[in-house]
Amino acid sequence: MRRFVANGLHALQSRALQTRGCAATRLWRWGATEGGLLAQVEAPEISTEPTLVEDVKGISAAACGSSHSAFVSNGRLYTYGSNKNSQLGHDETDAPSMVEGLEKARQVALGAFHSACVAEDGSLWTWGWGGGFFHGVGALGLGNTQTCERPTEVEHFRRENMKIRMVTCGAQHTVVLTDDGNLFATGKGDFGRLGRGDTNDEVDFHVIDYFDHTDDSILQPGDPARICKIGCGENFSAAMSEQGELWVWGRNDYGQLGLGEEAMGDMYSAERFPRLVRSLPLEGHKVVDFACGEHHVICLTADGYLYEWGDRSWLEPHRVLPPQVEDEDFHTIVKVAAGDKCSFALTASGKLFSWGSKSSGCLALGPESPKNVVEPSPVNPEVFKHQKIVDIVASKYRCLAISDESQYVS
């Protein structure tokens, strides 16, 4: 049955999150091993097929940037990939290595040239490229444009007694959500990606106060938006409310904001303030999860439907149809993820579906898959040695999945 109530969905998501970090959780990595005709992959992945990271257990969080990856094992943060901009936080690039100074990491997010981590005590730490004359400021939020080779605490939040709930990174900007529901952004400001009404670069974190002054909810008019999740693409941002609505801002040259034809005129199209994706609530849909790819967005509704837009394919939310071959597991999706021209859906039973461009190196559907996979296709559980997948993250050219080796998936 296709209908899937929100309460049941949240319960399944909670159980999946509780599994992460237990002793049985393992990590799988894969992605593009080479670039295409017009693109070169910096720090390519070792295989386009998921590969188990040996001798690593107790995985509780993971993240991918365009050229580096990170994960948290037993509270310690590990990174690997390119260190061209000091984004690893250590000097080892050949294999995952521990980042010193972050003994109790909770969540991590990666941009193109920088990294950010939320510690268990709610403090925020950033490191990597700080900025330059020709390319603008970095996204560290430390008050200057100096490159940081090691994690440095963003002291602004500690001084203001603010604890960070979540951090997300675009290519060159960072957005955080505090425990009290406020949004702050820093970094490159062109196309309005910082959500403050202008295009100025910011070396410090500044509040996005749109939701304090505006009530544009359709599902619950008059009820202030309570932001519960944030996300970033390459040069745009998004925020989801507990009420089930999604706001987007930043560049819109690929239709990644999902606002329809009226909002996309040319390659410079952008929104400087958050704008509600109105078509979903107008049709009665409540969003319960979403993910930003490089230039597209995918979201999951409370009744189990998937919608996506962007990548110059769809200018507003477009329904992702289920596989033509009936698969009951597809009816119980608990999480979505997105990279560059690829999307993922994770089910309550721990099965993974993927679709998009084979050239992304991220579909994990084998060498015989078509160049463009247009419908969600199940990733063979054998790829993950029949272990249950409990989390999936993706970015440009790179993917990570967390599995529970104590649970078997047929």
ABEGO torsion letter per residue (X at the ends): XABBBAAAAAAAAAAAAAABGBAABBBBBBEBABBBAABBBBGBBABABBBBBBGBBGBABBBBBAABBBBBBGGBBBBBEBAAAGAAGBABAABBBBBBGBABBABBBBBAABBBBBBAAGBBBBBEBAEBAAAEBBAAGAGBABBBABBBBBAAAAAAGBBBABBBBBAABBBBBBAAGBBBBBEBABGGAAGAGBABBBABBBBBAAAAABBABAABBGBBBBBABBBBBAABBBBBBAAGBBBBBEBAAAGAAGAEAAABABAABBBABBBBBAAAAAAGBBBABBBBBAABBBBBBAAGBBBBBEGGABABBBBBBBBABBBAAAABBABBBBBBGBBBBBBAAGBBBBBEBAAAGAAGAEAABBABBABBBBBBAAAAGGBBBABBBBBBGBBBBBBBAABBBX
